[in-house]
Amino acid sequence: MNDLLNELKRLDINQAGSWPTPIKIGALAILFVSIIVGGFFLIWQDQLEALEKVQAEEETLKNSYVAKKRSAVNLPLLREQLQEIEKNLTILLRQLPDKSEMEALLIDINQAGLGRGLQFELFKPAAQEAMSTFYAELPVSIRVTGGYHDIGAFASDVAQLSRIVTLNDINLKPGNDGKLVLDVVAKTFRYLDENELIKQSSKK
């Protein structure tokens, strides 16, 4: 071991061509490993990271292409579905009265109960409407007294009104003379006029 160390100390870098063959091979191996390690940290590492990033972007683009191709293939069907949705929306909007029709709608609800022989103890529209994006909601607190079948028929009549009316917070309890008392909140809806739509948009 000492002989090898002494021999390495005597080596002259300028006389590398005359070094013993084992030392030449060892020096070349060390030089090769140094070049590989240095190249990795100085050059290849950044390039490998860039390659991984590009490969990830390629995968994202492939997925996006597949999704867009699928949408393009289904475009006629999607257009038909959109037309159907717009048609249904138009039908639903027609079921929403405007502000001038709200009073008539409330009268229709009242008449539906009276027509079934129900006795109204409470019929109280809320003091203020709840405003949404394109419609307003008006809750009406109702309390009626009547027979079971008459109350059921009243609910059915309300459901068949030409305008949208929903019955919420239903509470049915026994009353006097074998009759029932129905407490319910009927919600009626109307679409907003142009000025109200602008006002709601500005709030958003």
Contacts in CASP RR format, 6 or more apart in sequence:
PFRMAT RR
TARGET T0000
AUTHOR 0000-0000-0000
METHOD contacts of the structure
MODEL  1
MNDLLNELKRLDINQAGSWPTPIKIGALAILFVSIIVGGFFLIWQDQLEA
LEKVQAEEETLKNSYVAKKRSAVNLPLLREQLQEIEKNLTILLRQLPDKS
EMEALLIDINQAGLGRGLQFELFKPAAQEAMSTFYAELPVSIRVTGGYHD
IGAFASDVAQLSRIVTLNDINLKPGNDGKLVLDVVAKTFRYLDENELIKQ
SSKK
7 20 0 8 1.000
7 23 0 8 1.000
8 23 0 8 1.000
11 19 0 8 1.000
11 23 0 8 1.000
16 24 0 8 1.000
16 27 0 8 1.000
17 24 0 8 1.000
19 27 0 8 1.000
71 78 0 8 1.000
92 164 0 8 1.000
93 191 0 8 1.000
95 162 0 8 1.000
95 163 0 8 1.000
95 164 0 8 1.000
96 135 0 8 1.000
96 163 0 8 1.000
96 164 0 8 1.000
96 189 0 8 1.000
96 190 0 8 1.000
96 191 0 8 1.000
97 104 0 8 1.000
97 105 0 8 1.000
97 163 0 8 1.000
97 188 0 8 1.000
97 190 0 8 1.000
97 191 0 8 1.000
98 190 0 8 1.000
98 191 0 8 1.000
98 193 0 8 1.000
99 190 0 8 1.000
99 193 0 8 1.000
101 163 0 8 1.000
101 190 0 8 1.000
102 138 0 8 1.000
102 188 0 8 1.000
102 190 0 8 1.000
105 161 0 8 1.000
105 163 0 8 1.000
105 165 0 8 1.000
105 188 0 8 1.000
106 125 0 8 1.000
106 140 0 8 1.000
106 188 0 8 1.000
108 161 0 8 1.000
108 163 0 8 1.000
109 140 0 8 1.000
109 142 0 8 1.000
109 158 0 8 1.000
109 161 0 8 1.000
109 165 0 8 1.000
109 186 0 8 1.000
109 188 0 8 1.000
110 120 0 8 1.000
110 123 0 8 1.000
112 154 0 8 1.000
112 157 0 8 1.000
112 158 0 8 1.000
112 161 0 8 1.000
113 120 0 8 1.000
113 144 0 8 1.000
113 154 0 8 1.000
113 157 0 8 1.000
114 120 0 8 1.000
116 150 0 8 1.000
116 151 0 8 1.000
116 153 0 8 1.000
116 154 0 8 1.000
116 157 0 8 1.000
117 146 0 8 1.000
117 150 0 8 1.000
118 144 0 8 1.000
118 145 0 8 1.000
118 146 0 8 1.000
118 147 0 8 1.000
118 150 0 8 1.000
118 151 0 8 1.000
118 154 0 8 1.000
119 144 0 8 1.000
119 145 0 8 1.000
119 146 0 8 1.000
120 142 0 8 1.000
120 143 0 8 1.000
120 144 0 8 1.000
121 143 0 8 1.000
121 144 0 8 1.000
121 145 0 8 1.000
121 181 0 8 1.000
122 141 0 8 1.000
122 142 0 8 1.000
122 143 0 8 1.000
122 183 0 8 1.000
123 140 0 8 1.000
123 141 0 8 1.000
123 142 0 8 1.000
124 140 0 8 1.000
124 141 0 8 1.000
124 142 0 8 1.000
125 138 0 8 1.000
125 139 0 8 1.000
125 140 0 8 1.000
126 138 0 8 1.000
126 139 0 8 1.000
126 140 0 8 1.000
126 141 0 8 1.000
129 136 0 8 1.000
129 137 0 8 1.000
129 138 0 8 1.000
130 136 0 8 1.000
130 137 0 8 1.000
130 138 0 8 1.000
130 139 0 8 1.000
131 137 0 8 1.000
131 192 0 8 1.000
131 196 0 8 1.000
131 200 0 8 1.000
132 200 0 8 1.000
133 200 0 8 1.000
133 204 0 8 1.000
134 191 0 8 1.000
134 192 0 8 1.000
134 197 0 8 1.000
134 200 0 8 1.000
135 189 0 8 1.000
135 190 0 8 1.000
135 191 0 8 1.000
135 192 0 8 1.000
136 189 0 8 1.000
136 190 0 8 1.000
136 191 0 8 1.000
136 192 0 8 1.000
136 196 0 8 1.000
137 187 0 8 1.000
137 188 0 8 1.000
137 189 0 8 1.000
138 187 0 8 1.000
138 188 0 8 1.000
138 189 0 8 1.000
138 190 0 8 1.000
139 168 0 8 1.000
139 185 0 8 1.000
139 186 0 8 1.000
139 187 0 8 1.000
140 185 0 8 1.000
140 186 0 8 1.000
140 187 0 8 1.000
140 188 0 8 1.000
141 183 0 8 1.000
141 185 0 8 1.000
142 182 0 8 1.000
142 183 0 8 1.000
142 184 0 8 1.000
142 185 0 8 1.000
142 186 0 8 1.000
143 181 0 8 1.000
143 182 0 8 1.000
143 183 0 8 1.000
143 184 0 8 1.000
144 151 0 8 1.000
144 154 0 8 1.000
144 181 0 8 1.000
144 182 0 8 1.000
145 175 0 8 1.000
145 179 0 8 1.000
145 180 0 8 1.000
145 181 0 8 1.000
145 182 0 8 1.000
146 179 0 8 1.000
146 180 0 8 1.000
146 181 0 8 1.000
146 182 0 8 1.000
147 178 0 8 1.000
147 179 0 8 1.000
147 180 0 8 1.000
148 180 0 8 1.000
151 172 0 8 1.000
151 180 0 8 1.000
151 182 0 8 1.000
154 182 0 8 1.000
155 167 0 8 1.000
158 165 0 8 1.000
158 167 0 8 1.000
158 186 0 8 1.000
159 165 0 8 1.000
159 167 0 8 1.000
163 188 0 8 1.000
163 189 0 8 1.000
164 188 0 8 1.000
164 189 0 8 1.000
165 186 0 8 1.000
165 187 0 8 1.000
165 188 0 8 1.000
166 186 0 8 1.000
166 187 0 8 1.000
167 184 0 8 1.000
167 185 0 8 1.000
167 186 0 8 1.000
167 187 0 8 1.000
168 184 0 8 1.000
168 185 0 8 1.000
168 186 0 8 1.000
168 187 0 8 1.000
169 183 0 8 1.000
169 184 0 8 1.000
169 185 0 8 1.000
170 182 0 8 1.000
170 183 0 8 1.000
170 184 0 8 1.000
171 182 0 8 1.000
171 183 0 8 1.000
171 184 0 8 1.000
172 180 0 8 1.000
172 181 0 8 1.000
172 182 0 8 1.000
172 183 0 8 1.000
173 180 0 8 1.000
173 181 0 8 1.000
173 183 0 8 1.000
174 180 0 8 1.000
174 181 0 8 1.000
175 181 0 8 1.000
192 200 0 8 1.000
END
